[in-house]
Amino acid sequence: MCSHANLKHQPVEALLTRSATFLVLTITDKPEAIDTVRSTLSGLDSLLKNVSMRDPGAALTCIVGIGSNAWDKVTGLPRPAELHPFKEFEGAKHKAISTPGDLLFHIRSERRDICFEFERQLLAKLGDATKVEDETVGFRYFDLRDLLGFVDGTANPVGSVVDESVLVAEEDPKAIGGSYIVVQKYTHDLKTWGELSTEAQEAIIGRTKLENIELDDAESGQRSHKTLSTIETEDGEEFDILRDNMPFGSPGSGEFGTYFIGYSRRLWVIEKMMERMFVGEPPGLHDQILDYSTPKTGTTFFAPSTKILQSL
């Protein structure tokens, strides 16, 4: 058994809820900013309790991620082995961009108003110690579909495999019980996407649209999104990550998107996925989903164990 089993980790494996807020902040240069951030993070359990008691059945959770540039000054602890700023990948046509972010709060609940109230109280506590870089409100869309019309998160690990896939273990003793997080906010060109036939869309995604059945991939040449985002060893063993993606948008303003958030025990696995998508495998044959989906943000974080958070 992994030694992180006895170390309480943040609830990264919590089930996808009907509502979520993805809040990315940077820490300001105010004199007391770091102290304010530390006290807020260490007291997060009390804040969660204060809001969740209004409706315990609403399943409120909040996961905190700390960015590479903020890790040293916020925690004062040794750095997780793979923690570094978001790695940009640029292919012939598309680029995965890096954007600022010192703190991530992934807030989930079955009720939008509960997410709202927790975020309101959280930001009130942080005050002018932080600046909001991005705030995205996600929602569950029908039967876990994205706005492109396909079921999202099908390849997620389940059961006992989840911890093995997302929690750092003995390979990095100073980061046991933590998880790497990568976030990217994508907007979709639904008009152009909608002009494709269902068969063309399915070939790009690698699954059938209605039944969500996996399609065989091409023997060579252009590969589907499903295949490009699957990382395997030479022996065919898959490295799973946990995706908690959610749709967001506003028909009135013409904004339609997917907020990608991936949790992993190994940061390099998500980075390899992005390299294959943006550069192509083989190089030059990028993931065709990028012809209809544009990344607006890109940030990497590490979610430490709750013990570390409480000790701040």
PAZA-454892 format. One record per residue: x, y, z of N, C-alpha, C in turn; residue in three letters. Coordinates in steps of 0.02 Angstrom, whole numbers, padded with zeros to 5 digits, always signed. Layout:
N
XYZXYZXYZALA ...
% end
This chain:
312
+00043-00061+00000+00000+00000+00000+00044+00062+00000MET +00023+00114-00038+00062+00176-00041+00063+00208+00028CYS +00119+00240+00044+00125+00269+00110+00082+00332+00118SER +00054+00357+00062+00009+00416+00069-00058+00396+00098HIS -00070+00331+00106-00135+00308+00130-00150+00335+00200ALA -00097+00346+00240-00107+00371+00308-00101+00447+00312ASN -00089+00479+00256-00082+00551+00255-00143+00580+00221LEU -00180+00621+00256-00243+00647+00229-00230+00692+00170LYS -00260+00675+00113-00251+00715+00053-00314+00757+00041HIS -00307+00808-00001-00365+00848-00019-00413+00805-00061GLN -00478+00821-00062-00528+00777-00094-00528+00781-00170PRO -00471+00764-00200-00466+00768-00273-00512+00717-00306VAL -00529+00663-00270-00569+00611-00300-00645+00623-00291GLU -00664+00680-00263-00735+00696-00254-00772+00693-00320ALA -00833+00669-00318-00872+00660-00379-00888+00727-00412LEU -00894+00725-00478-00913+00785-00516-00982+00809-00493LEU -00986+00873-00479-01049+00902-00454-01085+00940-00510THR -01143+00967-00494-01181+01004-00544-01151+01073-00558ARG -01114+01099-00509-01085+01166-00516-01013+01166-00491SER -00972+01209-00521-00903+01217-00498-00879+01287-00515ALA -00833+01313-00474-00800+01376-00488-00725+01364-00489THR -00693+01388-00541-00620+01382-00548-00592+01452-00539PHE -00556+01462-00484-00532+01528-00465-00456+01528-00464LEU -00426+01568-00509-00353+01573-00512-00332+01643-00489VAL -00288+01646-00440-00267+01709-00410-00192+01718-00414LEU -00169+01780-00414-00098+01794-00402-00093+01831-00335THR -00036+01824-00303-00024+01857-00238+00005+01926-00251ILE -00022+01977-00219+00001+02045-00229+00065+02058-00189THR +00092+02118-00199+00154+02135-00162+00139+02176-00099ASP +00077+02171-00074+00060+02205-00011+00101+02175+00046LYS +00120+02216+00095+00166+02193+00149+00142+02130+00185PRO +00077+02124+00198+00052+02068+00237+00022+02013+00193GLU +00033+02016+00127-00001+01971+00081+00013+01897+00096ALA +00077+01879+00105+00094+01809+00116+00064+01784+00181ILE +00067+01824+00234+00038+01804+00298-00037+01793+00291ASP -00070+01837+00254-00143+01831+00244-00159+01767+00206THR -00120+01753+00154-00131+01692+00115-00122+01630+00159VAL -00068+01629+00198-00055+01571+00241-00111+01560+00291ARG -00133+01613+00324-00186+01604+00374-00251+01583+00342SER -00265+01607+00282-00326+01588+00247-00324+01514+00227THR -00267+01492+00200-00261+01422+00180-00264+01375+00240LEU -00232+01394+00294-00231+01351+00353-00301+01347+00385SER -00342+01398+00374-00409+01399+00403-00464+01379+00355GLY -00445+01348+00300-00494+01332+00247-00547+01283+00272LEU -00528+01236+00314-00577+01187+00340-00634+01222+00377ASP -00617+01273+00416-00668+01310+00454-00715+01347+00407SER -00686+01375+00354-00728+01411+00305-00775+01362+00269LEU -00749+01304+00250-00790+01253+00219-00848+01232+00264LEU -00832+01221+00327-00883+01201+00375-00936+01254+00383LYS -00914+01317+00386-00961+01373+00395-01012+01377+00339ASN -00990+01364+00277-01035+01369+00220-01074+01304+00208VAL -01040+01247+00216-01073+01183+00199-01128+01165+00248SER -01126+01191+00310-01177+01173+00359-01246+01200+00338MET -01247+01246+00291-01312+01272+00267-01350+01219+00227ARG -01312+01173+00196-01342+01117+00160-01290+01062+00153ASP -01284+01019+00204-01232+00967+00202-01238+00921+00141PRO -01298+00915+00114-01309+00873+00056-01284+00902-00009GLY -01261+00965-00007-01238+00999-00068-01167+00980-00088ALA -01134+00940-00046-01068+00911-00063-01016+00964-00081ALA -01010+01015-00038-00960+01068-00051-00890+01043-00037LEU -00845+01053-00084-00774+01039-00074-00733+01096-00106THR -00673+01104-00083-00628+01152-00115-00557+01124-00113CYS -00526+01120-00171-00457+01098-00175-00413+01158-00189ILE -00357+01163-00153-00311+01218-00160-00249+01194-00197VAL -00230+01231-00249-00168+01218-00284-00122+01278-00276GLY -00057+01266-00267-00009+01320-00260+00039+01318-00320ILE +00048+01375-00352+00089+01379-00412+00163+01378-00398GLY +00202+01366-00450+00275+01360-00443+00307+01424-00415SER +00286+01482-00439+00316+01545-00417+00299+01563-00345ASN +00245+01533-00319+00223+01550-00251+00242+01498-00200ALA +00261+01438-00222+00270+01382-00176+00319+01399-00119TRP +00378+01423-00138+00431+01435-00088+00409+01485-00035ASP +00382+01542-00057+00365+01595-00009+00302+01579+00032LYS +00256+01539+00004+00195+01523+00041+00207+01466+00090VAL +00242+01414+00068+00249+01355+00112+00315+01353+00150THR +00369+01378+00120+00434+01372+00152+00459+01301+00155GLY +00429+01257+00115+00446+01186+00116+00483+01167+00052LEU +00517+01109+00052+00549+01085-00009+00497+01079-00065PRO +00520+01092-00127+00475+01091-00184+00460+01020-00206ARG +00398+01006-00225+00383+00942-00258+00428+00935-00319PRO +00451+00874-00332+00504+00862-00382+00488+00889-00451ALA +00425+00885-00473+00408+00905-00541+00377+00975-00546GLU +00370+01010-00490+00335+01074-00493+00376+01127-00528LEU +00350+01153-00582+00381+01208-00620+00326+01246-00656HIS +00342+01306-00683+00290+01343-00719+00262+01303-00777PRO +00201+01321-00798+00168+01288-00854+00214+01288-00915PHE +00220+01230-00945+00264+01222-01002+00224+01234-01067LYS +00246+01284-01105+00210+01299-01168+00231+01250-01223GLU +00182+01231-01263+00196+01188-01321+00169+01223-01383PHE +00211+01228-01433+00191+01262-01495+00203+01217-01555GLU +00150+01205-01591+00155+01166-01653+00154+01212-01712GLY +00145+01184-01771+00145+01224-01832+00085+01271-01835ALA +00031+01253-01799-00031+01292-01805-00059+01317-01739LYS -00046+01281-01684-00077+01298-01620-00025+01300-01564HIS -00042+01339-01511+00004+01347-01455-00033+01342-01389LYS -00005+01303-01343-00029+01300-01274+00005+01356-01236ALA -00033+01407-01217-00003+01466-01187+00001+01460-01111ILE +00048+01496-01082+00056+01500-01009+00028+01566-00984SER -00010+01564-00930-00039+01625-00901-00027+01626-00825THR -00029+01685-00793-00011+01691-00722-00059+01653-00676PRO -00032+01631-00620-00074+01599-00569-00032+01574-00511GLY -00042+01601-00451-00007+01579-00391-00049+01531-00350ASP -00115+01539-00353-00161+01498-00314-00220+01476-00357LEU -00240+01414-00349-00301+01388-00381-00348+01365-00327LEU -00411+01385-00332-00464+01358-00289-00515+01324-00335PHE -00520+01259-00329-00568+01220-00368-00626+01205-00321HIS -00679+01245-00329-00737+01242-00284-00792+01202-00318ILE -00818+01151-00283-00870+01108-00312-00929+01101-00264ARG -00989+01100-00292-01049+01088-00252-01107+01070-00299SER -01157+01038-00270-01218+01024-00308-01260+01087-00318GLU -01244+01140-00280-01283+01202-00284-01238+01260-00304ARG -01260+01298-00352-01222+01357-00375-01216+01409-00319ARG -01269+01418-00280-01267+01470-00228-01218+01452-00172ASP -01207+01388-00160-01158+01367-00109-01087+01382-00134ILE -01073+01368-00198-01008+01387-00227-00998+01462-00222CYS -01050+01499-00238-01047+01572-00237-01031+01598-00167PHE -01065+01571-00117-01056+01596-00049-00986+01579-00022GLU -00962+01519-00039-00895+01501-00017-00843+01547-00049PHE -00850+01559-00113-00802+01603-00148-00805+01673-00120GLU -00866+01697-00104-00873+01765-00077-00836+01771-00011ARG -00846+01723+00034-00813+01726+00099-00737+01716+00093GLN -00716+01673+00046-00645+01662+00035-00610+01726+00012LEU -00638+01759-00038-00607+01820-00063-00609+01876-00012LEU -00660+01877+00030-00663+01927+00083-00606+01917+00132ALA -00590+01855+00147-00535+01839+00193-00468+01859+00162LYS -00460+01846+00098-00397+01861+00064-00387+01936+00054LEU -00443+01972+00045-00439+02044+00038-00393+02066-00019GLY -00349+02115-00005-00304+02140-00057-00238+02102-00061ASP -00237+02042-00028-00177+02001-00032-00171+01965-00099ALA -00228+01960-00134-00228+01925-00198-00266+01965-00251THR -00252+01947-00313-00286+01977-00371-00315+01920-00413LYS -00377+01928-00434-00410+01877-00475-00383+01880-00547VAL -00353+01825-00569-00329+01819-00638-00382+01789-00683GLU -00419+01741-00656-00473+01710-00695-00524+01679-00647ASP -00587+01689-00663-00642+01659-00626-00689+01628-00678GLU -00697+01563-00676-00740+01529-00724-00791+01486-00686THR -00854+01495-00702-00908+01457-00671-00929+01402-00719VAL -00921+01339-00697-00939+01283-00739-01004+01251-00717GLY -01035+01214-00762-01098+01181-00747-01100+01112-00780PHE -01138+01067-00750-01147+01001-00781-01195+01009-00839ARG -01178+00979-00895-01217+00986-00957-01246+00917-00975TYR -01310+00909-00963-01344+00846-00978-01306+00786-00947PHE -01292+00734-00985-01260+00673-00958-01184+00678-00964ASP -01156+00728-00927-01083+00739-00924-01053+00754-00992LEU -01089+00790-01035-01064+00808-01101-01030+00876-01100ARG -00983+00885-01148-00956+00952-01159-00999+00988-01210ASP -00983+01050-01224-01025+01089-01270-01015+01069-01343LEU -00965+01026-01356-00957+00997-01423-01005+00940-01433LEU -01039+00918-01379-01090+00866-01385-01068+00796-01365GLY -01005+00789-01341-00978+00723-01325-00972+00715-01249PHE -00978+00652-01226-00968+00637-01155-00895+00650-01137VAL -00883+00685-01082-00815+00705-01062-00794+00666-01000ASP -00730+00648-00996-00704+00615-00937-00713+00540-00936GLY -00728+00511-00994-00740+00439-00997-00681+00398-00973THR -00620+00422-00988-00560+00384-00973-00536+00392-00901ALA -00574+00426-00859-00552+00437-00790-00543+00371-00753ASN -00493+00367-00709-00487+00307-00667-00544+00303-00617PRO -00560+00243-00595-00614+00234-00546-00590+00188-00491VAL -00624+00192-00433-00609+00148-00378-00540+00158-00348GLY -00508+00102-00331-00444+00104-00297-00388+00131-00341SER -00399+00132-00407-00348+00155-00453-00340+00231-00450VAL -00391+00266-00425-00389+00339-00424-00328+00364-00385VAL -00320+00340-00323-00264+00364-00282-00197+00349-00315ASP -00190+00290-00344-00128+00272-00377-00112+00318-00436GLU -00164+00345-00468-00155+00387-00527-00142+00459-00511SER -00170+00484-00455-00168+00556-00443-00126+00578-00382VAL -00109+00532-00337-00074+00552-00276-00001+00532-00278LEU +00043+00581-00265+00115+00568-00262+00128+00519-00204VAL +00173+00471-00216+00188+00420-00165+00263+00420-00148ALA +00290+00361-00137+00359+00356-00112+00412+00385-00159GLU +00394+00394-00222+00444+00420-00269+00467+00491-00252GLU +00426+00527-00213+00444+00595-00192+00421+00605-00120ASP +00460+00583-00071+00438+00584-00001+00414+00652+00024PRO +00443+00706-00001+00425+00772+00024+00357+00796-00003LYS +00329+00759-00052+00266+00780-00082+00212+00727-00077ALA +00222+00677-00034+00174+00622-00027+00104+00648-00011ILE +00055+00619-00044-00014+00638-00032-00038+00698-00071GLY +00007+00728-00110-00011+00786-00151-00025+00765-00222GLY -00044+00814-00263-00062+00800-00332-00045+00860-00376SER -00019+00847-00435-00007+00900-00484-00072+00917-00519TYR -00081+00981-00534-00141+01004-00568-00122+01047-00627ILE -00153+01035-00684-00145+01079-00742-00214+01103-00762VAL -00221+01169-00773-00285+01197-00796-00275+01234-00862VAL -00324+01227-00905-00326+01264-00968-00399+01281-00983GLN -00411+01343-00999-00479+01366-01016-00484+01371-01092LYS -00527+01330-01121-00536+01329-01194-00602+01360-01214TYR -00601+01400-01267-00664+01422-01297-00673+01386-01364THR -00736+01371-01380-00752+01332-01440-00786+01375-01494HIS -00770+01360-01556-00805+01388-01614-00861+01340-01632ASP -00918+01347-01596-00972+01300-01605-01004+01304-01674LEU -01003+01363-01704-01033+01371-01770-00996+01328-01821LYS -00930+01334-01823-00891+01296-01871-00893+01221-01854THR -00890+01206-01789-00893+01136-01768-00960+01105-01790TRP -01013+01143-01783-01080+01118-01800-01089+01107-01875GLY -01046+01136-01915-01051+01126-01988-01020+01059-02009GLU -00983+01026-01964-00955+00960-01979-01010+00907-01974LEU -01003+00854-02012-01049+00797-02004-01034+00762-01938SER -01083+00725-01913-01072+00687-01851-01013+00639-01859THR -01008+00608-01918-00953+00561-01930-00885+00596-01926GLU -00881+00656-01953-00818+00694-01951-00800+00713-01879ALA -00850+00733-01841-00839+00750-01770-00815+00688-01732GLN -00847+00631-01744-00828+00570-01710-00757+00548-01726GLU -00736+00559-01789-00667+00541-01808-00616+00584-01772ALA -00633+00648-01760-00588+00693-01724-00583+00674-01651ILE -00641+00658-01620-00642+00642-01548-00618+00571-01535ILE -00637+00524-01578-00618+00454-01568-00671+00413-01533GLY -00732+00440-01528-00788+00405-01497-00852+00422-01535ARG -00902+00378-01528-00967+00394-01558-01001+00447-01515THR -01040+00489-01547-01069+00546-01512-01127+00526-01467LYS -01170+00482-01491-01229+00464-01453-01214+00413-01398LEU -01182+00357-01418-01172+00302-01370-01106+00307-01332GLU -01060+00351-01353-00995+00359-01320-00953+00296-01325ASN -00956+00262-01382-00917+00201-01392-00851+00220-01425ILE -00797+00190-01399-00730+00205-01423-00722+00178-01494GLU -00692+00219-01538-00680+00200-01607-00608+00178-01616LEU -00597+00132-01662-00529+00113-01678-00493+00171-01710ASP -00429+00179-01693-00392+00235-01720-00358+00216-01786ASP -00339+00266-01823-00305+00254-01887-00239+00218-01874ALA -00221+00172-01918-00158+00135-01912-00098+00182-01915GLU -00104+00234-01956-00051+00284-01963-00082+00350-01982SER -00041+00403-01982-00066+00469-02001-00104+00502-01945GLY -00158+00539-01963-00195+00579-01915-00226+00537-01860GLN -00213+00556-01798-00240+00519-01741-00295+00560-01707ARG -00340+00525-01673-00396+00558-01640-00375+00589-01574SER -00418+00632-01547-00406+00663-01482-00398+00609-01428HIS -00440+00559-01431-00437+00503-01382-00368+00472-01381LYS -00340+00459-01440-00276+00425-01444-00218+00470-01424THR -00220+00533-01447-00166+00579-01431-00162+00595-01356LEU -00219+00591-01322-00219+00606-01250-00213+00544-01207SER -00194+00488-01238-00181+00426-01201-00107+00413-01200THR -00077+00411-01140-00005+00401-01133+00008+00331-01107ILE +00049+00293-01143+00063+00224-01125+00138+00212-01120GLU +00157+00160-01082+00225+00137-01081+00236+00093-01144THR +00298+00073-01155+00313+00029-01211+00276-00037-01205GLU +00260-00056-01143+00224-00119-01131+00148-00112-01137ASP +00126-00050-01153+00054-00040-01161+00017-00022-01098GLY +00053-00008-01043+00020+00013-00981+00002+00087-00985GLU -00061+00103-00970-00084+00172-00975-00070+00210-00911GLU -00052+00274-00918-00046+00319-00861-00110+00361-00858PHE -00151+00349-00808-00215+00385-00802-00204+00452-00768ASP -00247+00500-00786-00254+00562-00749-00328+00569-00733ILE -00344+00612-00685-00414+00624-00666-00434+00692-00694LEU -00484+00693-00738-00510+00755-00767-00574+00774-00732ARG -00579+00837-00713-00642+00863-00685-00667+00921-00729ASP -00660+00912-00794-00679+00965-00842-00752+00984-00834ASN -00766+01047-00849-00836+01070-00849-00848+01120-00904MET -00908+01118-00934-00927+01170-00983-00938+01236-00947PRO -00929+01290-00985-00947+01357-00960-00969+01397-01021PHE -01000+01453-01009-01016+01496-01066-01077+01539-01056GLY -01091+01578-01107-01148+01624-01107-01172+01632-01179SER -01229+01601-01196-01255+01609-01265-01265+01682-01285PRO -01284+01723-01237-01296+01794-01253-01234+01830-01275GLY -01176+01811-01247-01113+01844-01266-01074+01802-01317SER -01103+01746-01337-01070+01705-01387-01009+01668-01362GLY -01005+01657-01296-00947+01621-01268-00968+01550-01251GLU -00930+01501-01277-00943+01431-01263-00876+01397-01251PHE -00870+01361-01195-00804+01333-01182-00804+01272-01138GLY -00743+01246-01128-00730+01191-01082-00672+01211-01038THR -00680+01203-00972-00625+01215-00926-00593+01148-00912TYR -00532+01139-00939-00495+01077-00926-00458+01083-00860PHE -00467+01033-00817-00427+01028-00756-00408+00955-00747ILE -00343+00943-00746-00318+00875-00740-00276+00867-00677GLY -00290+00814-00639-00252+00796-00579-00209+00736-00595TYR -00145+00737-00574-00102+00681-00590-00047+00672-00538SER -00028+00610-00528+00029+00594-00486+00094+00615-00519ARG +00092+00618-00586+00152+00633-00627+00136+00691-00674ARG +00167+00748-00663+00155+00805-00706+00174+00791-00778LEU +00227+00753-00788+00251+00741-00856+00199+00707-00900TRP +00153+00670-00869+00102+00635-00909+00055+00685-00943VAL +00033+00736-00905-00011+00787-00935+00028+00827-00986ILE +00091+00842-00971+00131+00880-01019+00142+00841-01084GLU +00150+00775-01078+00157+00734-01138+00093+00734-01179LYS +00036+00733-01145-00029+00738-01180-00033+00802-01220MET -00014+00858-01188-00018+00923-01222+00030+00926-01281MET +00090+00899-01271+00139+00898-01326+00111+00860-01386GLU +00081+00803-01374+00053+00762-01428-00006+00799-01462ARG -00046+00835-01422-00102+00872-01450-00080+00931-01492MET -00034+00971-01466-00016+01034-01499+00038+01026-01552PHE +00087+00984-01539+00142+00974-01587+00123+00920-01637VAL +00089+00868-01611+00068+00813-01654+00108+00751-01643GLY +00077+00693-01656+00110+00628-01651+00088+00587-01711GLU +00127+00585-01765+00193+00616-01772+00188+00692-01777PRO +00244+00728-01764+00244+00801-01768+00215+00826-01834PRO +00173+00878-01827+00141+00906-01887+00068+00887-01892GLY +00050+00831-01862-00020+00808-01862-00050+00821-01793LEU -00067+00883-01781-00094+00903-01715-00164+00875-01705HIS -00186+00880-01643-00254+00860-01625-00303+00907-01660ASP -00346+00879-01702-00391+00922-01742-00445+00956-01701GLN -00454+00935-01638-00501+00970-01595-00478+01042-01584ILE -00412+01055-01592-00385+01122-01582-00404+01170-01639LEU -00426+01143-01695-00450+01186-01749-00516+01219-01730ASP -00548+01194-01677-00613+01220-01656-00612+01242-01582TYR -00555+01233-01548-00549+01248-01477-00485+01286-01464SER -00490+01345-01433-00432+01389-01423-00416+01396-01349THR -00354+01379-01328-00337+01388-01257-00327+01462-01240PRO -00360+01484-01187-00354+01554-01165-00310+01561-01103LYS -00301+01506-01066-00258+01507-01007-00218+01442-01005THR -00168+01441-00961-00128+01380-00950-00086+01390-00888GLY -00099+01351-00835-00063+01360-00772-00055+01292-00738THR +00002+01284-00703+00016+01223-00666+00018+01237-00591THR -00009+01191-00552-00011+01198-00479+00006+01131-00446PHE +00018+01134-00381+00024+01073-00341-00023+01078-00283PHE -00064+01026-00273-00111+01024-00217-00078+00984-00161ALA -00052+01017-00108-00019+00981-00054-00070+00945-00010PRO -00046+00902+00034-00090+00868+00081-00123+00919+00127SER -00179+00899+00157-00213+00944+00204-00169+00958+00265THR -00127+00911+00283-00081+00922+00339-00036+00981+00327LYS -00010+00986+00265+00033+01043+00247-00006+01107+00249ILE -00067+01107+00221-00108+01168+00221-00122+01192+00292LEU -00141+01145+00335-00159+01164+00404-00098+01189+00443GLN -00038+01168+00423+00022+01187+00459+00046+01258+00441SER +00016+01288+00389+00038+01354+00368+00021+01407+00419LEU 
% end
